[in-house]
């Protein structure tokens, strides 16, 4: 018995088999790539979330450390101030214990002051009393008082004065025709020039030849900045100044009064207006 042979169209071709296998392999690769991409994105998201958590923990730790350091600094300052007060109190108690008479304590304190220091202290107290009784007269008087206060802050430079005096008496050359220079190019005045610069009269022709030091310039700049800051603080605009009358003593009281006003102003507005007009019964 012979087996029938299949028809030619029923036999699959080699090209069709290869194409199907290639398509299946490509689809499998795409699915594998998609799964790998999904896994990589998930891992990256997990790493990013972990980094965010670590950053948040670091920020909290840094903030806590900063707060602890600030608190320790404040506590140290308070402790030092308390110890200074305790030492001062202990010193006063020791003086009182050593002294048989309470008046001896003040006498013992005064022994540590010289006559010059005591005179200077008395003058300072007198100036303070005179300024406390001051009443505004005019701008010229106020400017004079300001000038006097500024003079109290000026400290004479005795070292520079002694150097200038020594230079005027013995420094430089005795002839005004010779001019010497230092290595840095600075002109050394002669004895006559130094003498005329130190002891000036109405006939002196020298003018505007003084060169202040850097320290002196810094002092002037600091003084001007302090005056500007003081003026700004004195003339600063108050918070809620446009609201009218100030009816509070601090910020917490202002908020409380504002809350109360929402409910009771409609009842108390007429009463307050009557008191201000003077027509209240």
C-alpha positions as CSV (number, residue, x, y, z in Angstrom):
1,X,0.0,0.0,0.0
2,X,1.5,3.3,-1.0
3,X,1.3,6.5,1.1
4,X,-0.2,9.4,-0.7
5,X,2.2,12.3,-1.2
6,X,1.1,15.7,0.2
7,X,0.3,18.4,-2.2
8,X,3.0,21.0,-3.0
9,X,1.0,23.9,-1.5
10,X,0.6,22.0,1.8
11,X,4.4,21.7,2.3
12,X,5.7,24.8,4.3
13,X,8.5,26.6,2.8
14,X,11.8,27.3,4.5
15,X,11.5,31.0,4.1
16,X,8.1,31.1,5.9
17,X,9.5,29.1,8.8
18,X,12.5,31.5,9.2
19,X,10.3,34.6,9.1
20,X,8.0,33.3,11.8
21,X,10.9,32.3,14.0
22,X,12.5,35.7,13.5
23,X,9.3,37.5,14.4
24,X,8.9,35.4,17.6
25,X,12.5,36.1,18.6
26,X,12.1,39.9,18.0
27,X,8.8,40.0,20.0
28,X,10.6,38.2,22.8
29,X,13.5,40.6,22.7
30,X,11.1,43.6,22.8
31,X,9.2,42.1,25.7
32,X,12.5,41.5,27.5
33,X,13.7,45.1,26.8
34,X,10.4,46.5,28.1
35,X,10.7,44.4,31.2
36,X,14.3,45.5,31.7
37,X,13.4,49.2,31.2
38,X,10.5,48.8,33.7
39,X,12.8,47.2,36.2
40,X,15.5,49.9,35.7
41,X,12.9,52.7,36.1
42,X,11.6,51.1,39.3
43,X,15.2,50.7,40.7
44,X,16.0,54.4,39.8
45,X,12.7,55.5,41.5
46,X,13.6,53.5,44.5
47,X,17.1,55.0,44.7
48,X,15.7,58.5,44.2
49,X,13.2,58.0,47.0
50,X,16.0,56.7,49.2
51,X,18.1,59.8,48.4
52,X,15.2,62.1,49.2
53,X,14.8,60.4,52.5
54,X,18.5,60.7,53.3
55,X,18.4,64.4,52.4
56,X,15.4,65.0,54.6
57,X,17.1,63.2,57.5
58,X,20.3,65.2,56.9
59,X,18.4,68.4,56.9
60,X,16.6,67.5,60.1
61,X,19.9,66.5,61.7
62,X,21.6,69.7,60.7
63,X,18.7,71.8,61.9
64,X,18.7,70.0,65.2
65,X,22.5,70.4,65.6
66,X,22.2,74.1,64.8
67,X,19.5,74.6,67.4
68,X,21.5,72.7,70.0
69,X,24.6,74.8,69.2
70,X,22.7,78.0,69.4
71,X,21.1,76.9,72.7
72,X,24.5,76.0,74.1
73,X,26.0,79.3,73.1
74,X,23.1,81.2,74.7
75,X,23.4,79.1,77.8
76,X,27.1,79.7,78.0
77,X,26.6,83.5,77.7
78,X,24.0,83.4,80.4
79,X,26.2,81.3,82.6
80,X,29.1,83.7,82.2
81,X,26.9,86.6,83.0
82,X,25.6,84.8,86.1
83,X,29.1,83.9,87.2
84,X,30.2,87.5,86.8
85,X,27.3,88.7,88.9
86,X,28.0,86.1,91.5
87,X,31.7,87.1,91.6
88,X,30.7,90.7,92.0
89,X,28.3,89.9,94.8
90,X,30.8,87.7,96.5
91,X,33.4,90.5,96.3
92,X,31.0,92.9,97.9
93,X,30.1,90.5,100.6
94,X,33.8,89.8,101.3
95,X,34.4,93.6,101.6
96,X,31.5,94.0,104.0
97,X,32.6,91.0,106.0
98,X,36.2,92.4,106.3
99,X,34.9,95.9,107.2
100,X,33.8,96.6,110.7
101,X,31.7,99.6,109.6
102,X,29.5,99.7,106.5
103,X,31.0,103.0,105.6
104,X,34.4,101.4,105.4
105,X,33.3,99.4,102.3
106,X,32.8,102.6,100.2
107,X,36.0,104.0,101.7
108,X,37.9,100.8,100.6
109,X,36.5,101.1,97.1
110,X,37.5,104.7,96.9
111,X,41.1,103.8,97.9
112,X,41.6,102.1,94.5
113,X,40.9,105.4,92.6
114,X,43.5,108.1,92.0
115,X,42.8,111.8,92.5
116,X,42.8,112.3,88.7
117,X,40.3,109.5,88.2
118,X,38.1,110.9,91.0
119,X,38.2,114.4,89.5
120,X,37.3,113.1,86.0
121,X,34.4,111.1,87.5
122,X,33.1,114.2,89.2
123,X,33.3,116.2,86.0
124,X,31.5,113.5,84.1
125,X,28.7,113.5,86.7
126,X,28.4,117.2,86.5
127,X,28.2,117.1,82.7
128,X,25.6,114.4,82.9
129,X,23.5,116.5,85.3
130,X,23.7,119.6,83.1
131,X,22.6,117.6,80.0
132,X,19.7,116.0,81.9
133,X,18.3,119.5,82.7
134,X,18.5,120.5,79.0
135,X,15.5,122.1,77.3
136,X,15.5,122.7,73.6
137,X,16.1,126.4,72.7
138,X,17.3,126.5,69.0
139,X,19.1,124.5,66.4
140,X,22.4,126.3,67.2
141,X,22.3,125.2,70.8
142,X,21.4,121.6,69.8
143,X,24.3,121.5,67.4
144,X,26.6,122.8,70.1
145,X,25.5,120.1,72.5
146,X,26.0,117.5,69.7
147,X,29.5,118.8,69.2
148,X,30.2,118.5,72.9
149,X,29.1,115.0,73.0
150,X,31.2,114.1,70.0
151,X,34.2,115.7,71.7
152,X,33.8,113.2,74.6
153,X,34.4,110.4,72.1
154,X,37.6,111.8,70.8
155,X,40.8,110.5,72.3
156,X,44.0,112.5,71.7
157,X,46.8,110.6,70.0
158,X,49.6,111.4,72.3
159,X,52.1,109.2,70.6
160,X,51.7,111.0,67.2
161,X,51.9,114.3,69.0
162,X,55.2,113.4,70.8
163,X,56.6,112.2,67.4
164,X,55.6,115.5,65.7
165,X,57.0,117.5,68.6
166,X,60.3,115.7,68.6
167,X,60.5,116.2,64.8
168,X,59.8,119.9,65.2
169,X,62.4,120.3,67.9
170,X,65.2,118.1,66.6
171,X,64.2,116.1,63.6
172,X,65.0,116.7,59.9
173,X,67.5,119.2,58.7
174,X,68.1,122.6,60.1
175,X,67.9,124.2,56.7
176,X,64.6,124.6,54.9
177,X,66.2,124.4,51.5
178,X,66.9,120.7,51.8
179,X,64.2,118.0,51.4
180,X,64.9,114.4,52.3
181,X,62.9,111.4,51.3
182,X,62.5,108.0,52.9
183,X,62.8,104.7,51.0
184,X,59.0,104.7,50.4
185,X,59.1,108.2,48.8
186,X,57.6,110.0,51.8
187,X,58.9,113.5,52.3
188,X,60.6,114.2,55.6
189,X,59.9,117.8,56.6
190,X,62.7,120.0,57.8
191,X,62.9,121.4,61.3
192,X,61.5,124.7,60.3
193,X,58.6,123.1,58.4
194,X,57.8,120.8,61.3
195,X,57.9,123.7,63.7
196,X,55.6,125.8,61.6
197,X,53.2,122.8,61.1
198,X,53.1,122.1,64.9
199,X,52.9,125.7,66.2
200,X,50.7,127.5,63.7
201,X,49.7,131.1,64.0
202,X,47.5,133.5,62.1
203,X,50.4,134.2,59.7
204,X,51.1,130.5,58.9
205,X,50.6,129.8,55.2
206,X,50.4,126.0,55.6
207,X,46.9,124.7,55.0
208,X,45.4,121.3,54.2
209,X,48.6,119.3,54.5
210,X,47.5,116.9,57.2
211,X,47.1,113.3,56.0
212,X,45.0,111.2,58.5
213,X,45.9,107.6,59.2
214,X,43.8,104.7,58.3
215,X,42.8,104.2,61.9
216,X,41.6,107.8,62.1
217,X,39.6,107.4,58.9
218,X,38.0,104.2,60.2
219,X,37.0,106.0,63.4
220,X,35.3,108.8,61.5
221,X,33.5,106.3,59.2
222,X,32.3,104.3,62.2
223,X,31.1,107.4,64.0
224,X,29.1,108.5,60.9
225,X,27.6,105.1,60.5
226,X,26.6,105.0,64.2
227,X,24.9,108.4,63.9
228,X,23.1,107.3,60.7
229,X,21.9,104.1,62.4
230,X,20.8,106.0,65.5
231,X,18.9,108.5,63.4
232,X,17.2,105.8,61.4
233,X,16.1,104.0,64.6
234,X,14.9,107.3,66.1
235,X,12.8,108.1,63.0
236,X,11.8,104.6,62.1
237,X,8.1,104.2,61.1
238,X,6.2,102.3,63.7
239,X,4.4,99.1,62.8
240,X,0.7,99.7,62.1
241,X,1.2,103.5,62.5
242,X,-1.6,104.2,60.0
243,X,-4.2,102.5,62.1
244,X,-4.5,105.5,64.3
245,X,-4.5,105.4,68.1
246,X,-2.3,102.7,69.7
247,X,-4.4,100.6,71.9
248,X,-1.9,97.8,72.6
249,X,1.3,97.3,74.5
250,X,2.8,94.4,72.5
251,X,2.2,92.3,69.4
252,X,0.2,89.7,71.3
253,X,-2.0,92.3,72.8
254,X,-2.5,93.9,69.4
255,X,-3.8,90.6,67.9
256,X,-6.1,90.1,70.9
257,X,-7.5,93.6,70.6
258,X,-8.1,93.0,66.9
259,X,-10.1,89.9,67.5
260,X,-12.2,91.6,70.2
261,X,-12.8,94.5,67.8
262,X,-14.5,92.2,65.3
263,X,-17.3,91.4,67.7
264,X,-17.6,94.4,70.0
265,X,-16.7,97.5,67.9
266,X,-20.3,97.8,66.7
267,X,-21.3,98.3,70.3
268,X,-18.5,100.3,71.6
269,X,-17.8,102.7,68.6
270,X,-20.5,105.1,69.7
271,X,-19.4,105.1,73.3
272,X,-15.8,105.8,72.4
273,X,-16.9,108.6,70.0
274,X,-19.0,110.1,72.8
275,X,-16.1,110.1,75.2
276,X,-13.8,111.7,72.6
277,X,-16.4,114.4,71.9
278,X,-17.0,114.9,75.6
279,X,-20.7,114.3,75.3
280,X,-20.9,111.1,77.2
281,X,-23.4,111.0,80.0
